[in-house]
């Protein structure tokens, strides 16, 4: 399969380790690109809901593929989010071309990009973390129920539905409205004289210019969406940003999986490592 050359790819909200994660689709996508820089903008591994009983091989292959980028000399930046906030105690960790950070300032063809997950603007996260965690578990359960309903609908020859996305859309829109998530990010970015502000967290892919509310100027706001339902990422190539949306018709699924040819020593037992982080956090 021919690979597409991309200057920068931004991926967020993968939620590896949960039933809602589309790891196989993400793996297919990662194999189809040849990026110069990879930015993992938070909630890549869902440590909140991590369980030793659920870590499919497809999730491990995503980790191996990301590590393969590192071994190939491609810079990979892992920015922490709220579902992997446990990693924040290890920020500024460097391993070759891999860096673990809370935020990233990046020069993109002479323009300043301010990149972070975005949960710092979420009042729910700041003041009711237990409620946010409960909501996350409930959402994952909702996805499982939705899958069962869709199985029945498919068996009856009817169209699938996504009530989980509808419910989450309403809740997230309400939270976004109350907290002025995007506007807050844009106002701060304009104040700091950045050209781009790039977030994740709200699972809604978007690219739009936002004017500051209390000062002159505007900033290009970008959000990479998620790999739970939207299956989107941000790509920068030939001087332009665009939202990529996964479409299975774009890929040849008969392509041989070359994971076995990789150095599996690079893929440590992630489950054991995360359990250690989990124990230390209690």
QUIVENVEN-V891251 format. One record per pair of residues at least 4 apart in sequence whose ideal C-beta (glycine too) atoms are under 6 Angstrom apart, sorted by the first residue. I is the first residue (numbers start at 0). J is the second residue. D is the distance in whole Angstrom. If there is no record, write none. Layout:
i = {I/I}
j = {J/J}
d = {D/D}
This chain:
i = {0/0/2/3/4/5/5/5/5/6/6/6/7/7/8/8/8/8/9/9/9/9/10/10/11/11/11/11/12/12/12/12/13/13/14/14/14/14/15/15/15/16/16/16/16/17/17/17/18/18/19/19/19/21/21/22/22/22/23/24/24/25/25/26/26/27/28/29/36/37/37/38/39/39/40/40/40/40/41/41/41/41/41/42/42/44/45/46/46/46/47/47/47/49/51/54/54/60/62/63/66/67/68/68/69/69/69/69/72/74/75/76/76/77/78/78/78/79/79/79/79/80/80/81/81/85/85/89/90/90/90/92/93/102/103/105/107/110/111/111/112/112/113/113/113/114/116/116/117/117/117/118/118/120/120/122/122/123/123/124/141/142/145/149/152/152/164/164/167/171/171/174/175/175/179/181/184/184/185/185/185/186/186/188/188/188/189/189/189/195/196/196/197/198/199/202/203/204/204/204/204/204/205/206/206/207/208/208/209/210/211/221/221/223/223/224/224/225/226/230/231/231/232/234/234/235}
j = {251/254/33/32/33/32/34/234/236/35/235/236/36/235/34/37/232/234/38/40/223/233/39/232/40/41/199/223/42/199/202/225/43/226/20/42/45/227/20/44/58/44/45/49/54/45/48/139/139/143/139/142/227/226/230/57/58/61/57/230/245/61/226/60/61/250/245/64/74/68/75/76/43/77/78/116/199/223/78/79/80/116/199/80/82/83/82/83/85/273/82/132/135/273/270/58/270/258/269/266/265/261/73/75/75/95/96/97/96/96/97/98/103/99/100/103/116/83/86/87/101/116/118/118/124/276/280/99/99/100/101/99/98/115/114/112/112/194/193/194/195/197/188/193/196/197/199/200/198/199/200/124/200/180/183/126/178/127/131/131/163/163/163/159/157/159/168/228/171/175/201/178/180/201/183/220/196/198/209/218/220/211/212/193/196/218/211/216/218/219/218/220/221/222/223/225/222/222/224/229/231/242/222/221/240/220/217/219/220/217/216/233/240/232/233/229/231/229/230/245/242/244/243/241/243/240}
d = {6/5/4/5/5/5/5/5/5/5/5/5/5/4/5/6/6/6/5/6/5/4/6/5/4/5/3/5/5/5/6/4/5/5/5/6/4/6/6/5/5/6/5/5/6/5/5/5/6/5/6/4/4/5/6/4/5/5/5/6/5/6/5/5/5/5/6/5/5/5/5/5/5/5/5/6/4/6/5/6/2/3/5/4/4/5/5/5/5/6/5/6/6/5/6/6/5/5/6/5/5/6/4/5/5/6/5/5/6/5/5/5/5/5/6/6/6/6/5/5/5/4/6/4/5/5/5/6/6/6/5/4/5/4/4/4/5/4/5/5/4/6/5/4/5/4/5/5/4/6/4/5/5/5/5/6/5/5/5/5/4/5/5/4/4/6/6/5/6/6/6/6/5/6/5/6/5/6/4/5/5/5/6/4/4/4/4/4/5/5/5/6/5/5/5/4/6/6/3/6/4/5/5/5/6/6/5/6/5/4/5/6/6/5/5/4/3/5/6/4/6/5/5/6/5/5}
